C-alpha cells in the first residue's frame, strides 16, 4: 500500500466515523428537543419523506458505483457521495420529527445509519 493510498484510507475511516456519529447526534437531538408541530393523522407527507429516505438509501449503492473513477481519490469521492445520500435519508427523519411530529421518525434515521454501516470503507477499494 502506497503512502497516498494509506492516507486516503485513513481519511475515509475518519469521514465515515464522523458521518455515522452525526446520525447518532440526530437521534440524540430528537430525543432532547420535542416536536413543536401537532401531528396530522390525515397527512400523507410522512409517507413521501419515508419513500424519499428509502430511495436515497437505495441510490447510495448504485450512483457512487456508476460515477466512480479509479484510484484513491475516486474511491474517496464515491464514498463521500454514498455517505451524503445516507445522511440525507437521516435528515428526512429530522424533518419528520420537527416539521410533521411523526412518531416513527426514527425509521429514516435507522435507514441512514444502516446504510452508513454498510458503506464501511474497504482497504482494497483505495488501492491503485
C-alpha positions in Angstrom: 0.0 0.0 0.0 1.5 3.3 -1.0 1.6 6.3 1.3 -1.1 8.1 -0.7 -3.4 5.1 -0.5 -2.8 4.7 3.2 -3.5 8.4 3.8 -6.7 8.3 1.7 -7.9 5.2 3.6 -7.3 6.7 7.0 -9.1 9.8 5.8 -12.0 7.7 4.6 -12.2 6.0 8.0 -12.3 9.4 9.7 -15.0 10.7 7.4 -17.1 7.5 7.8 -16.8 7.7 11.6 -17.9 11.3 11.8 -20.8 10.8 9.4 -22.0 7.9 11.4 -21.7 10.0 14.6 -23.8 12.7 13.0 -26.7 10.2 12.6 -26.4 9.3 16.3 -26.4 13.0 17.1 -29.7 13.4 15.1 -31.2 10.7 17.3 -30.0 12.5 20.5 -31.3 15.8 19.3 -34.7 14.4 18.6 -34.8 12.8 22.0 -33.9 16.0 23.8 -35.9 18.6 21.7 -39.7 17.9 21.5 -41.6 18.3 18.3 -43.4 21.7 18.1 -45.8 20.7 15.4 -49.1 18.9 16.0 -49.3 15.6 14.2 -51.9 15.5 11.4 -53.3 11.9 11.1 -54.7 12.6 7.7 -51.4 13.9 6.2 -49.6 11.8 3.7 -46.4 13.9 3.7 -44.8 11.5 6.1 -45.2 8.7 3.5 -43.5 10.9 0.9 -40.5 11.6 3.2 -40.2 7.9 4.1 -40.2 7.0 0.4 -37.6 9.6 -0.3 -35.5 8.2 2.5 -35.7 4.7 1.2 -34.9 5.9 -2.4 -31.9 7.8 -1.1 -30.7 4.7 0.7 -31.1 2.5 -2.4 -29.5 5.1 -4.7 -26.5 5.4 -2.3 -25.5 1.9 -3.5 -25.9 2.4 -7.3 -25.0 6.1 -8.1 -21.5 6.1 -6.5 -20.6 2.9 -8.4 -21.7 4.4 -11.6 -19.7 7.6 -11.2 -16.6 6.0 -9.5 -13.2 6.8 -11.0 -10.1 4.6 -10.4 -7.6 5.4 -7.7 -7.8 6.5 -4.1 -9.3 9.9 -5.0 -12.1 8.2 -6.9 -12.8 5.9 -4.0 -12.9 8.8 -1.6 -15.3 10.8 -3.8 -17.5 7.7 -4.3 -17.6 7.1 -0.5 -18.4 10.7 0.2 -21.3 10.6 -2.2 -22.7 7.4 -0.7 -22.4 8.8 2.8 -24.0 12.1 1.9 -27.0 10.2 0.4 -27.4 8.2 3.7 -27.1 11.4 5.7 -29.9 12.9 3.6 -32.0 9.9 4.5 -31.3 10.6 8.1 -32.2 14.2 7.7 -35.6 13.1 6.4 -36.1 11.7 9.8 -35.3 15.1 11.4 -37.9 16.7 9.1 -40.4 14.0 10.1 -39.8 14.8 13.8 -39.7 18.6 13.8 -42.0 19.5 10.9 -44.6 16.8 11.0 -44.2 15.3 14.5 -44.5 11.8 13.2 -43.8 9.3 15.9 -41.9 6.9 13.7 -39.3 9.4 12.5 -36.5 7.2 13.8 -37.1 4.7 10.9 -35.4 7.1 8.5 -32.5 7.7 10.9 -32.2 3.9 11.2 -32.1 3.5 7.5 -29.5 6.2 7.1 -27.3 4.7 9.9 -27.6 1.2 8.5 -26.6 2.5 5.0 -23.6 4.1 6.5 -22.6 0.9 8.3 -22.9 -1.0 5.0 -20.7 1.7 3.3 -17.7 0.9 5.6 -14.6 1.8 3.6 -12.7 -1.2 2.4 -9.0 -1.1 2.0 -8.9 -2.7 -1.4 -11.2 0.0 -2.8 -8.4 2.5 -2.2 -5.6 0.5 -3.8 -4.4 1.6 -7.3 
